[in-house]
Amino acid sequence: MRKQQMLAAALVTAFLLTACGARTEETPAPAPAEPEEMPASEESQAPGEAPRDMLPDLDVSALKATMPEADYEAFTDYLPVLRGEQTFRWVAGPYDGYPDYNWEPFDADMTAVRDQLWRGFEKEPPETLALDRLAVQDIDGDGTAELVLLFQDGAYNYLVLHREEDAVYGTRLYVRWFEGLQKNGVYIGAAGAGDSTYLRMAFRNGRFEQEELAHRLEWGTGYNYTLGGEEVTKAAFDAWYAETMVGDVTWYAPGGAVIPENL
């Protein structure tokens, strides 16, 4: 009897093991759940707001009719920045970061230009920029024209835009430190009546640098002239001046008209 019970138990155990093996083959254990996939982005995103027009008086068609073809072509390279479609890198220059170039670069659009020019003023900044004039000129001698803009905002300031491959860089100068811009890139920094510094700008190491070429200081009782930091006679300075001041750049009003006078 005992042998029969043991035999029956063995048969039941064998049956159960066989059944489990068959179930394992027929129904494998479920694999670990895959992490949920991020929803695919829509192919067509809803269009954002149009760039804000900060230069409503800028008449591109009129400028095209007025400018020489080469100047207009160079001007159009900067149009995406002017239209707010592209930012530029605002970097240190002779004014922003003076005297140690301790200016933290940042990406700016034309709204940021407005905000920078009106910083420190008590009055609320205007909605748009007041562009006084512009010029297209290679002022650093690298063969590529810069775009120079004079804004009435913030008591008159210049913005110089420079293209370096696919990037645009910019810096600003107060009106009195960027006067009389010449076709060879020489300009004047005026510290007062009779006190003029003659300068040239270059773009190096990701910033705008300034070189002093000459200095003229004239007052009621005498005068002082330097060339390259060395004191010279008035005759030597006058000869240098005649050779260096080759003629003003051409300035254009935002409406396209040529402005005959320089600042």
Accessible surface in RSA format (square Angstrom, percent):
REM  Atomic radii and reference values for relative SASA: ProtOr
REM  Chains: A
REM  Algorithm: Lee & Richards
REM  Probe-radius: 1.40
REM  Slices: 20
REM RES _ NUM      All-atoms   Total-Side   Main-Chain    Non-polar    All polar
REM                ABS   REL    ABS   REL    ABS   REL    ABS   REL    ABS   REL
RES MET A   1   164.45  85.2 124.71  82.5  39.74  94.6 108.37  92.1  56.09  74.3
RES ARG A   2   180.33  75.7 175.95  89.7   4.38  10.4  63.78  87.2 116.54  70.6
RES LYS A   3   175.00  85.4 169.10 103.8   5.90  14.1 113.41 102.1  61.59  65.6
RES GLN A   4   126.15  70.5 118.35  86.5   7.80  18.6  41.42  88.2  84.73  64.3
RES GLN A   5   107.60  60.2  97.58  71.3  10.02  23.8  38.35  81.6  69.25  52.5
RES MET A   6   120.48  62.4 111.03  73.5   9.45  22.5 103.73  88.2  16.75  22.2
RES LEU A   7   112.54  62.7 107.81  77.1   4.73  11.9 111.91  78.6   0.63   1.7
RES ALA A   8    51.86  47.7  48.42  74.7   3.44   7.8  51.28  72.2   0.58   1.5
RES ALA A   9    58.67  53.9  49.68  76.7   8.99  20.4  57.27  80.7   1.40   3.7
RES ALA A  10    58.01  53.3  45.99  71.0  12.02  27.3  53.60  75.5   4.41  11.7
RES LEU A  11   114.57  63.8 109.42  78.3   5.15  13.0 110.06  77.3   4.51  12.1
RES VAL A  12    86.56  57.0  83.84  75.9   2.72   6.5  86.53  75.2   0.03   0.1
RES THR A  13    75.18  53.5  74.14  75.2   1.04   2.5  49.70  66.8  25.48  38.5
RES ALA A  14    53.65  49.3  47.93  74.0   5.73  13.0  52.71  74.2   0.94   2.5
RES PHE A  15   142.52  71.3 136.47  84.5   6.04  15.7 141.97  86.1   0.55   1.6
RES LEU A  16   101.02  56.3 100.76  72.1   0.26   0.7 100.91  70.9   0.11   0.3
RES LEU A  17   125.27  69.8 116.74  83.5   8.53  21.4 117.08  82.2   8.19  22.0
RES THR A  18    97.39  69.3  86.85  88.1  10.54  25.1  70.90  95.2  26.49  40.0
RES ALA A  19    46.69  42.9  34.02  52.5  12.67  28.8  41.88  59.0   4.81  12.7
RES CYS A  20    79.70  60.3  76.00  84.8   3.70   8.7  25.59  64.8  54.11  58.3
RES GLY A  21    35.38  43.6   0.00   N/A  35.38  43.6  34.20  93.9   1.18   2.6
RES ALA A  22    43.89  40.4  38.22  59.0   5.66  12.9  41.61  58.6   2.28   6.0
RES ARG A  23   168.37  70.7 165.64  84.4   2.73   6.5  51.11  69.8 117.27  71.1
RES THR A  24    94.99  67.6  87.10  88.3   7.89  18.8  66.43  89.2  28.56  43.2
RES GLU A  25   152.71  87.7 120.85  91.4  31.86  75.9  47.39  91.7 105.31  86.0
RES GLU A  26   139.15  79.9 106.12  80.3  33.02  78.6  44.94  86.9  94.21  76.9
RES THR A  27    86.22  61.3  75.06  76.1  11.15  26.6  54.42  73.1  31.80  48.1
RES PRO A  28    96.94  70.6  86.95  79.3   9.99  36.3  88.73  73.3   8.21  51.0
RES ALA A  29    90.31  83.0  61.85  95.4  28.46  64.7  67.42  94.9  22.89  60.6
RES PRO A  30   128.75  93.8 101.18  92.2  27.57 100.2 111.60  92.1  17.16 106.6
RES ALA A  31    86.17  79.2  58.03  89.5  28.15  64.0  63.49  89.4  22.68  60.1
RES PRO A  32   122.48  89.3 102.08  93.1  20.41  74.2 114.45  94.5   8.04  49.9
RES ALA A  33   100.34  92.3  65.21 100.6  35.13  79.9  74.35 104.7  25.99  68.8
RES GLU A  34   147.64  84.8 127.24  96.3  20.41  48.6  58.36 112.9  89.29  72.9
RES PRO A  35   110.31  80.4  91.66  83.6  18.64  67.8 103.82  85.7   6.49  40.3
RES GLU A  36   170.29  97.8 140.80 106.5  29.49  70.2  61.36 118.7 108.93  88.9
RES GLU A  37   162.58  93.3 134.60 101.8  27.98  66.6  54.38 105.2 108.20  88.3
RES MET A  38   167.08  86.5 147.85  97.8  19.23  45.8 115.57  98.3  51.51  68.2
RES PRO A  39   115.92  84.5  90.42  82.4  25.50  92.7 102.00  84.2  13.93  86.5
RES ALA A  40    98.86  90.9  64.59  99.7  34.27  78.0  73.94 104.1  24.92  66.0
RES SER A  41    89.25  75.4  63.19  84.3  26.06  60.0  39.49  84.1  49.75  69.7
RES GLU A  42   128.80  73.9 115.45  87.3  13.35  31.8  49.60  95.9  79.19  64.7
RES GLU A  43   183.97 105.6 141.99 107.4  41.99 100.0  64.04 123.9 119.94  97.9
RES SER A  44    90.82  76.7  77.44 103.3  13.38  30.8  49.82 106.1  40.99  57.4
RES GLN A  45   124.36  69.5 105.48  77.1  18.88  44.9  52.95 112.7  71.40  54.2
RES ALA A  46    90.31  83.0  63.67  98.3  26.64  60.6  69.60  98.0  20.71  54.9
RES PRO A  47   130.23  94.9 100.22  91.4  30.01 109.1 110.34  91.1  19.89 123.6
RES GLY A  48    68.96  85.0   0.00   N/A  68.96  85.0  38.96 106.9  30.00  67.2
RES GLU A  49   175.64 100.8 141.87 107.3  33.77  80.4  63.06 122.0 112.58  91.9
RES ALA A  50    87.92  80.8  60.69  93.7  27.24  62.0  66.44  93.6  21.48  56.9
RES PRO A  51    71.15  51.9  44.91  40.9  26.23  95.4  56.47  46.6  14.68  91.2
RES ARG A  52   112.52  47.2  95.34  48.6  17.18  40.9  54.88  75.0  57.64  34.9
RES ASP A  53    85.63  60.0  73.76  73.4  11.87  28.1  37.07  87.2  48.57  48.4
RES MET A  54     1.60   0.8   1.44   1.0   0.16   0.4   1.44   1.2   0.16   0.2
RES LEU A  55     7.19   4.0   2.08   1.5   5.11  12.8   3.62   2.5   3.57   9.6
RES PRO A  56    73.81  53.8  45.30  41.3  28.52 103.7  46.29  38.2  27.52 171.0
RES ASP A  57    93.31  65.4  80.35  80.0  12.96  30.7  21.93  51.6  71.38  71.2
RES LEU A  58    28.68  16.0   8.32   5.9  20.37  51.2   8.45   5.9  20.23  54.4
RES ASP A  59    63.12  44.2  57.78  57.5   5.34  12.6  16.41  38.6  46.71  46.6
RES VAL A  60    29.01  19.1  25.56  23.1   3.45   8.3  25.56  22.2   3.45   9.3
RES SER A  61    89.12  75.3  77.63 103.6  11.50  26.5  39.95  85.1  49.17  68.9
RES ALA A  62    28.65  26.3  19.93  30.7   8.73  19.8  27.65  38.9   1.00   2.7
RES LEU A  63     0.00   0.0   0.00   0.0   0.00   0.0   0.00   0.0   0.00   0.0
RES LYS A  64   129.44  63.1 118.33  72.6  11.11  26.4  61.29  55.2  68.14  72.6
RES ALA A  65    93.05  85.6  50.63  78.1  42.42  96.5  60.90  85.8  32.15  85.2
RES THR A  66    53.40  38.0  28.20  28.6  25.20  60.1  19.44  26.1  33.97  51.3
RES MET A  67    11.16   5.8   0.00   0.0  11.16  26.6   0.13   0.1  11.02  14.6
RES PRO A  68    75.50  55.0  63.56  57.9  11.94  43.4  75.17  62.1   0.32   2.0
RES GLU A  69   150.83  86.6 136.50 103.3  14.33  34.1  56.59 109.5  94.24  76.9
RES ALA A  70    75.19  69.1  62.70  96.8  12.49  28.4  66.61  93.8   8.57  22.7
RES ASP A  71    41.67  29.2  41.37  41.2   0.30   0.7   0.34   0.8  41.32  41.2
RES TYR A  72    38.24  17.9  38.24  21.8   0.00   0.0  23.98  18.0  14.26  17.6
RES GLU A  73   116.61  67.0 113.94  86.2   2.68   6.4  40.07  77.5  76.55  62.5
RES ALA A  74    20.03  18.4  16.22  25.0   3.82   8.7  19.51  27.5   0.52   1.4
RES PHE A  75     0.01   0.0   0.00   0.0   0.01   0.0   0.01   0.0   0.00   0.0
RES THR A  76    42.26  30.1  33.84  34.3   8.42  20.1  22.96  30.8  19.30  29.2
RES ASP A  77    66.36  46.5  59.92  59.6   6.43  15.2   7.99  18.8  58.36  58.2
RES TYR A  78     2.15   1.0   2.15   1.2   0.00   0.0   2.04   1.5   0.11   0.1
RES LEU A  79    11.39   6.3  11.39   8.2   0.00   0.0  11.39   8.0   0.00   0.0
RES PRO A  80    43.72  31.9  43.30  39.5   0.42   1.5  43.66  36.0   0.07   0.4
RES VAL A  81     0.00   0.0   0.00   0.0   0.00   0.0   0.00   0.0   0.00   0.0
RES LEU A  82     3.27   1.8   0.14   0.1   3.13   7.9   0.24   0.2   3.03   8.1
RES ARG A  83   113.33  47.6 104.96  53.5   8.37  19.9  32.64  44.6  80.69  48.9
RES GLY A  84    26.72  33.0   0.00   N/A  26.72  33.0   7.24  19.9  19.49  43.6
RES GLU A  85   109.35  62.8  72.90  55.2  36.44  86.8  29.76  57.6  79.58  65.0
RES GLN A  86    54.87  30.7  47.29  34.6   7.59  18.1  31.70  67.5  23.17  17.6
RES THR A  87    71.08  50.6  62.59  63.5   8.49  20.2  40.20  54.0  30.87  46.7
RES PHE A  88     2.52   1.3   0.00   0.0   2.52   6.6   2.52   1.5   0.00   0.0
RES ARG A  89    87.72  36.8  86.29  44.0   1.43   3.4  21.78  29.8  65.95  40.0
RES TRP A  90     0.20   0.1   0.20   0.1   0.00   0.0   0.20   0.1   0.00   0.0
RES VAL A  91     3.62   2.4   3.62   3.3   0.00   0.0   3.62   3.1   0.00   0.0
RES ALA A  92     5.67   5.2   5.08   7.8   0.59   1.3   5.08   7.2   0.59   1.6
RES GLY A  93     0.64   0.8   0.00   N/A   0.64   0.8   0.00   0.0   0.64   1.4
RES PRO A  94    15.95  11.6   3.17   2.9  12.78  46.5   8.86   7.3   7.09  44.0
RES TYR A  95    89.34  41.7  77.05  43.8  12.29  32.0  40.90  30.7  48.44  59.7
RES ASP A  96     4.03   2.8   2.43   2.4   1.60   3.8   1.60   3.8   2.43   2.4
RES GLY A  97     9.89  12.2   0.00   N/A   9.89  12.2   3.89  10.7   5.99  13.4
RES TYR A  98   165.65  77.3 141.06  80.3  24.59  64.0  98.03  73.7  67.62  83.4
RES PRO A  99    88.75  64.7  67.79  61.8  20.96  76.2  69.57  57.4  19.18 119.2
RES ASP A 100   109.02  76.4  85.56  85.2  23.45  55.5  26.91  63.3  82.11  81.9
RES TYR A 101    53.06  24.8  38.51  21.9  14.55  37.9  30.32  22.8  22.74  28.0
RES ASN A 102   119.25  82.2  85.13  82.3  34.12  82.2  40.84  98.3  78.41  75.8
RES TRP A 103    53.59  21.5  42.26  20.5  11.33  26.6  44.84  23.9   8.76  14.2
RES GLU A 104   145.61  83.6 132.86 100.5  12.76  30.4  59.34 114.8  86.27  70.4
RES PRO A 105    47.82  34.8  41.20  37.6   6.62  24.1  41.20  34.0   6.62  41.1
RES PHE A 106    60.43  30.2  58.42  36.2   2.01   5.2  60.43  36.6   0.00   0.0
RES ASP A 107    92.80  65.0  68.67  68.3  24.13  57.1  17.62  41.5  75.18  75.0
RES ALA A 108     1.41   1.3   0.00   0.0   1.41   3.2   1.41   2.0   0.00   0.0
RES ASP A 109    52.91  37.1  51.24  51.0   1.67   3.9   7.04  16.6  45.87  45.7
RES MET A 110     2.28   1.2   1.80   1.2   0.48   1.1   1.80   1.5   0.48   0.6
RES THR A 111    37.99  27.0  37.45  38.0   0.54   1.3  27.97  37.6  10.01  15.1
RES ALA A 112    23.04  21.2  19.39  29.9   3.65   8.3  22.46  31.6   0.58   1.5
RES VAL A 113     0.53   0.4   0.53   0.5   0.00   0.0   0.53   0.5   0.00   0.0
RES ARG A 114    24.12  10.1  24.12  12.3   0.00   0.0   0.00   0.0  24.12  14.6
RES ASP A 115    65.05  45.6  57.97  57.7   7.08  16.7  26.42  62.2  38.63  38.5
RES GLN A 116    19.12  10.7  16.70  12.2   2.42   5.8   0.63   1.3  18.49  14.0
RES LEU A 117     6.60   3.7   2.73   2.0   3.88   9.7   2.73   1.9   3.88  10.4
RES TRP A 118    35.59  14.3  29.21  14.1   6.38  15.0  29.65  15.8   5.94   9.6
RES ARG A 119   169.08  71.0 144.96  73.9  24.12  57.4  62.43  85.3 106.65  64.6
RES GLY A 120    78.83  97.2   0.00   N/A  78.83  97.2  41.15 112.9  37.68  84.4
RES PHE A 121    90.45  45.3  68.88  42.7  21.57  56.1  72.62  44.0  17.83  51.0
RES GLU A 122   185.46 106.5 143.93 108.9  41.53  98.9  66.03 127.7 119.42  97.5
RES LYS A 123   129.35  63.1 114.40  70.2  14.94  35.6  74.18  66.8  55.17  58.8
RES GLU A 124   146.38  84.0 130.41  98.7  15.97  38.0  56.84 109.9  89.54  73.1
RES PRO A 125    45.19  32.9  36.26  33.0   8.94  32.5  36.26  29.9   8.94  55.5
RES PRO A 126    51.38  37.4  39.71  36.2  11.66  42.4  51.33  42.4   0.04   0.3
RES GLU A 127   120.73  69.3 117.02  88.5   3.71   8.8  56.42 109.1  64.31  52.5
RES THR A 128    43.69  31.1  40.68  41.2   3.01   7.2  19.40  26.1  24.29  36.7
RES LEU A 129     4.37   2.4   0.00   0.0   4.37  11.0   0.42   0.3   3.94  10.6
RES ALA A 130    39.75  36.5  35.44  54.7   4.31   9.8  39.73  56.0   0.01   0.0
RES LEU A 131    11.05   6.2   2.28   1.6   8.77  22.1   2.28   1.6   8.77  23.6
RES ASP A 132    26.36  18.5  18.01  17.9   8.34  19.7   1.75   4.1  24.61  24.5
RES ARG A 133    18.19   7.6  18.19   9.3   0.00   0.0   0.34   0.5  17.85  10.8
RES LEU A 134     0.00   0.0   0.00   0.0   0.00   0.0   0.00   0.0   0.00   0.0
RES ALA A 135     0.18   0.2   0.18   0.3   0.00   0.0   0.18   0.3   0.00   0.0
RES VAL A 136     9.93   6.5   0.69   0.6   9.24  22.3   0.69   0.6   9.24  25.0
RES GLN A 137    39.32  22.0  36.87  26.9   2.45   5.8   2.58   5.5  36.75  27.9
RES ASP A 138    38.67  27.1  30.29  30.2   8.37  19.8  18.52  43.6  20.15  20.1
RES ILE A 139     2.78   1.6   1.61   1.2   1.17   2.8   1.88   1.4   0.89   2.4
RES ASP A 140    29.86  20.9   7.97   7.9  21.90  51.8   5.27  12.4  24.59  24.5
RES GLY A 141    66.89  82.5   0.00   N/A  66.89  82.5  31.60  86.7  35.28  79.0
RES ASP A 142    76.05  53.3  39.04  38.9  37.02  87.5  40.83  96.1  35.22  35.1
RES GLY A 143    69.28  85.4   0.00   N/A  69.28  85.4  33.71  92.5  35.57  79.7
RES THR A 144    57.17  40.7  53.95  54.7   3.22   7.7  26.47  35.6  30.70  46.4
RES ALA A 145    20.79  19.1  14.71  22.7   6.08  13.8  14.71  20.7   6.08  16.1
RES GLU A 146     1.26   0.7   1.26   1.0   0.00   0.0   1.26   2.4   0.00   0.0
RES LEU A 147     0.03   0.0   0.03   0.0   0.00   0.0   0.03   0.0   0.00   0.0
RES VAL A 148     0.00   0.0   0.00   0.0   0.00   0.0   0.00   0.0   0.00   0.0
RES LEU A 149     0.00   0.0   0.00   0.0   0.00   0.0   0.00   0.0   0.00   0.0
RES LEU A 150     0.03   0.0   0.03   0.0   0.00   0.0   0.03   0.0   0.00   0.0
RES PHE A 151     0.33   0.2   0.33   0.2   0.00   0.0   0.33   0.2   0.00   0.0
RES GLN A 152    79.18  44.3  69.16  50.5  10.02  23.9   9.04  19.2  70.14  53.2
RES ASP A 153     3.10   2.2   1.14   1.1   1.96   4.6   1.96   4.6   1.14   1.1
RES GLY A 154     6.21   7.7   0.00   N/A   6.21   7.7   0.02   0.1   6.18  13.9
RES ALA A 155    57.72  53.1  37.45  57.8  20.27  46.1  49.38  69.5   8.33  22.1
RES TYR A 156    84.68  39.5  84.68  48.2   0.00   0.0  55.53  41.7  29.15  35.9
RES ASN A 157     5.81   4.0   5.81   5.6   0.00   0.0   0.27   0.6   5.55   5.4
RES TYR A 158     1.21   0.6   0.54   0.3   0.67   1.7   0.33   0.2   0.88   1.1
RES LEU A 159     2.85   1.6   2.85   2.0   0.00   0.0   2.85   2.0   0.00   0.0
RES VAL A 160     0.04   0.0   0.04   0.0   0.00   0.0   0.04   0.0   0.00   0.0
RES LEU A 161     0.00   0.0   0.00   0.0   0.00   0.0   0.00   0.0   0.00   0.0
RES HIS A 162     1.67   0.9   1.67   1.2   0.00   0.0   1.33   1.4   0.35   0.4
RES ARG A 163    48.87  20.5  44.23  22.5   4.64  11.1  22.55  30.8  26.31  15.9
RES GLU A 164    75.82  43.5  70.61  53.4   5.21  12.4  23.44  45.3  52.38  42.8
RES GLU A 165   159.80  91.7 129.37  97.9  30.43  72.5  58.08 112.3 101.73  83.1
RES ASP A 166   133.07  93.2 117.16 116.6  15.92  37.6  36.96  87.0  96.12  95.9
RES ALA A 167    41.06  37.8  35.87  55.4   5.19  11.8  40.49  57.0   0.57   1.5
RES VAL A 168     3.18   2.1   0.00   0.0   3.18   7.7   0.00   0.0   3.18   8.6
RES TYR A 169    48.43  22.6  48.43  27.6   0.00   0.0   9.88   7.4  38.55  47.5
RES GLY A 170     0.00   0.0   0.00   N/A   0.00   0.0   0.00   0.0   0.00   0.0
RES THR A 171     0.00   0.0   0.00   0.0   0.00   0.0   0.00   0.0   0.00   0.0
RES ARG A 172    36.39  15.3  36.39  18.6   0.00   0.0   0.51   0.7  35.88  21.7
RES LEU A 173     1.10   0.6   1.10   0.8   0.00   0.0   1.10   0.8   0.00   0.0
RES TYR A 174    65.14  30.4  65.14  37.1   0.00   0.0  34.36  25.8  30.77  37.9
RES VAL A 175    23.60  15.5  23.60  21.4   0.00   0.0  23.60  20.5   0.00   0.0
RES ARG A 176   102.74  43.1 102.74  52.4   0.00   0.0  31.18  42.6  71.56  43.4
RES TRP A 177    93.94  37.7  93.94  45.5   0.00   0.0  69.96  37.3  23.98  38.9
RES PHE A 178     0.95   0.5   0.00   0.0   0.95   2.5   0.00   0.0   0.95   2.7
RES GLU A 179    46.56  26.7  46.56  35.2   0.00   0.0   5.27  10.2  41.29  33.7
RES GLY A 180    12.04  14.8   0.00   N/A  12.04  14.8  11.70  32.1   0.34   0.8
RES LEU A 181     0.51   0.3   0.17   0.1   0.35   0.9   0.17   0.1   0.35   0.9
RES GLN A 182     7.16   4.0   7.16   5.2   0.00   0.0   0.00   0.0   7.16   5.4
RES LYS A 183   113.30  55.3 102.76  63.1  10.53  25.1  46.57  41.9  66.73  71.1
RES ASN A 184    49.98  34.5  31.11  30.1  18.87  45.4  32.29  77.7  17.69  17.1
RES GLY A 185     0.21   0.3   0.00   N/A   0.21   0.3   0.00   0.0   0.21   0.5
RES VAL A 186     0.00   0.0   0.00   0.0   0.00   0.0   0.00   0.0   0.00   0.0
RES TYR A 187     0.14   0.1   0.14   0.1   0.00   0.0   0.14   0.1   0.00   0.0
RES ILE A 188    27.93  15.9  27.93  20.8   0.00   0.0  27.93  20.1   0.00   0.0
RES GLY A 189     0.19   0.2   0.00   N/A   0.19   0.2   0.00   0.0   0.19   0.4
RES ALA A 190    15.13  13.9  13.97  21.6   1.16   2.6  13.97  19.7   1.16   3.1
RES ALA A 191    60.13  55.3  25.54  39.4  34.59  78.7  30.98  43.6  29.15  77.2
RES GLY A 192    23.58  29.1   0.00   N/A  23.58  29.1  19.76  54.2   3.83   8.6
RES ALA A 193   112.65 103.6  69.35 107.0  43.30  98.5  81.43 114.7  31.22  82.7
RES GLY A 194    33.92  41.8   0.00   N/A  33.92  41.8  21.13  58.0  12.79  28.6
RES ASP A 195    33.61  23.5  33.56  33.4   0.05   0.1   5.18  12.2  28.43  28.4
RES SER A 196    18.39  15.5  18.39  24.5   0.00   0.0   0.28   0.6  18.11  25.4
RES THR A 197    16.11  11.5  16.11  16.3   0.00   0.0   5.10   6.8  11.01  16.6
RES TYR A 198     0.30   0.1   0.30   0.2   0.00   0.0   0.00   0.0   0.30   0.4
RES LEU A 199     7.30   4.1   7.30   5.2   0.00   0.0   7.30   5.1   0.00   0.0
RES ARG A 200    80.07  33.6  78.74  40.1   1.34   3.2  28.04  38.3  52.04  31.5
RES MET A 201     2.52   1.3   1.85   1.2   0.67   1.6   1.21   1.0   1.30   1.7
RES ALA A 202    18.19  16.7  17.94  27.7   0.25   0.6  18.00  25.3   0.19   0.5
RES PHE A 203    32.56  16.3   9.85   6.1  22.72  59.1   9.85   6.0  22.72  65.0
RES ARG A 204   122.68  51.5 117.57  59.9   5.11  12.2  43.95  60.1  78.73  47.7
RES ASN A 205   140.83  97.1  94.06  90.9  46.77 112.6  36.79  88.5 104.04 100.6
RES GLY A 206    35.38  43.6   0.00   N/A  35.38  43.6  21.49  59.0  13.89  31.1
RES ARG A 207    83.42  35.0  83.42  42.5   0.00   0.0  14.45  19.8  68.97  41.8
RES PHE A 208     3.84   1.9   3.84   2.4   0.00   0.0   3.84   2.3   0.00   0.0
RES GLU A 209    31.62  18.2  30.83  23.3   0.79   1.9  10.27  19.9  21.35  17.4
RES GLN A 210    64.58  36.1  34.55  25.2  30.04  71.5   5.51  11.7  59.07  44.8
RES GLU A 211    95.11  54.6  90.13  68.2   4.98  11.9  37.35  72.2  57.75  47.2
RES GLU A 212    92.11  52.9  72.82  55.1  19.30  45.9  23.39  45.3  68.72  56.1
RES LEU A 213    27.78  15.5  21.73  15.5   6.05  15.2  24.14  17.0   3.65   9.8
RES ALA A 214     0.73   0.7   0.00   0.0   0.73   1.7   0.73   1.0   0.00   0.0
RES HIS A 215    39.32  21.5  39.32  27.3   0.00   0.0  22.91  23.6  16.41  19.1
RES ARG A 216    63.14  26.5  63.14  32.2   0.00   0.0   1.24   1.7  61.90  37.5
RES LEU A 217    61.21  34.1  61.21  43.8   0.00   0.0  61.21  43.0   0.00   0.0
RES GLU A 218    65.21  37.4  57.34  43.4   7.86  18.7  19.06  36.9  46.14  37.7
RES TRP A 219   127.64  51.2 103.02  49.9  24.62  57.8 103.25  55.1  24.39  39.6
RES GLY A 220    87.00 107.3   0.00   N/A  87.00 107.3  43.13 118.4  43.87  98.3
RES THR A 221   128.34  91.3  89.33  90.6  39.00  93.0  86.67 116.4  41.67  63.0
RES GLY A 222    26.00  32.1   0.00   N/A  26.00  32.1  22.23  61.0   3.77   8.4
RES TYR A 223   120.93  56.5  99.70  56.7  21.24  55.3  59.73  44.9  61.20  75.4
RES ASN A 224    40.08  27.6  38.14  36.9   1.93   4.7   8.97  21.6  31.11  30.1
RES TYR A 225     2.60   1.2   1.84   1.0   0.76   2.0   0.67   0.5   1.93   2.4
RES THR A 226    23.91  17.0  23.91  24.2   0.00   0.0  21.29  28.6   2.62   4.0
RES LEU A 227    40.21  22.4  33.08  23.7   7.12  17.9  33.48  23.5   6.73  18.1
RES GLY A 228    61.03  75.3   0.00   N/A  61.03  75.3  33.92  93.1  27.11  60.7
RES GLY A 229    62.19  76.7   0.00   N/A  62.19  76.7  30.71  84.3  31.48  70.5
RES GLU A 230   123.03  70.6 121.85  92.2   1.19   2.8  43.75  84.6  79.29  64.7
RES GLU A 231   129.76  74.5 100.46  76.0  29.30  69.8  29.67  57.4 100.09  81.7
RES VAL A 232    39.73  26.1  23.67  21.4  16.07  38.7  33.09  28.8   6.64  18.0
RES THR A 233    90.99  64.7  84.06  85.2   6.93  16.5  83.46 112.1   7.53  11.4
RES LYS A 234    88.74  43.3  87.11  53.4   1.62   3.9  55.42  49.9  33.32  35.5
RES ALA A 235    76.28  70.1  62.04  95.7  14.25  32.4  68.36  96.3   7.92  21.0
RES ALA A 236    41.00  37.7  29.57  45.6  11.43  26.0  37.68  53.1   3.31   8.8
RES PHE A 237     0.52   0.3   0.52   0.3   0.00   0.0   0.52   0.3   0.00   0.0
RES ASP A 238    59.59  41.7  54.32  54.1   5.27  12.5  27.37  64.4  32.22  32.1
RES ALA A 239    64.62  59.4  51.25  79.1  13.37  30.4  59.36  83.6   5.25  13.9
RES TRP A 240    49.41  19.8  44.73  21.7   4.68  11.0  29.56  15.8  19.85  32.2
RES TYR A 241    79.33  37.0  79.33  45.1   0.00   0.0  43.90  33.0  35.43  43.7
RES ALA A 242    81.33  74.8  51.57  79.6  29.76  67.7  59.59  83.9  21.74  57.6
RES GLU A 243   142.20  81.6 121.81  92.2  20.39  48.6  49.46  95.7  92.74  75.7
RES THR A 244    17.63  12.5  13.89  14.1   3.74   8.9  10.56  14.2   7.07  10.7
RES MET A 245    33.47  17.3  13.57   9.0  19.90  47.4  13.57  11.5  19.90  26.4
RES VAL A 246    84.85  55.8  47.52  43.0  37.33  89.9  56.12  48.8  28.73  77.9
RES GLY A 247    27.32  33.7   0.00   N/A  27.32  33.7  27.26  74.8   0.07   0.1
RES ASP A 248    67.86  47.5  54.32  54.1  13.54  32.0  15.15  35.6  52.71  52.6
RES VAL A 249     7.17   4.7   0.56   0.5   6.60  15.9   0.68   0.6   6.49  17.6
RES THR A 250    58.83  41.8  48.36  49.0  10.47  25.0  24.85  33.4  33.98  51.4
RES TRP A 251     2.70   1.1   2.48   1.2   0.23   0.5   2.40   1.3   0.31   0.5
RES TYR A 252     6.71   3.1   6.71   3.8   0.00   0.0   1.82   1.4   4.88   6.0
RES ALA A 253    23.97  22.0  23.97  37.0   0.00   0.0  23.97  33.8   0.00   0.0
RES PRO A 254    17.07  12.4  17.07  15.6   0.00   0.0  17.07  14.1   0.00   0.0
RES GLY A 255    45.88  56.6   0.00   N/A  45.88  56.6  27.80  76.3  18.08  40.5
RES GLY A 256     2.04   2.5   0.00   N/A   2.04   2.5   2.04   5.6   0.00   0.0
RES ALA A 257    65.55  60.3  54.42  84.0  11.12  25.3  63.75  89.8   1.79   4.7
RES VAL A 258    79.51  52.3  59.21  53.6  20.31  48.9  59.21  51.4  20.31  55.1
RES ILE A 259    26.52  15.1  21.00  15.6   5.52  13.3  21.81  15.7   4.71  12.8
RES PRO A 260   129.17  94.1  90.32  82.3  38.85 141.2  98.96  81.7  30.21 187.8
RES GLU A 261    94.05  54.0  86.31  65.3   7.75  18.4  57.00 110.3  37.05  30.2
RES ASN A 262    31.71  21.9   8.87   8.6  22.84  55.0   8.38  20.2  23.33  22.5
RES LEU A 263    72.31  40.3  52.65  37.7  19.66  49.4  71.95  50.5   0.35   0.9
END  Absolute sums over single chains surface
CHAIN  1 A    15993.5      12721.5       3272.0       8860.4       7133.0
END  Absolute sums over all chains
TOTAL         15993.5      12721.5       3272.0       8860.4       7133.0
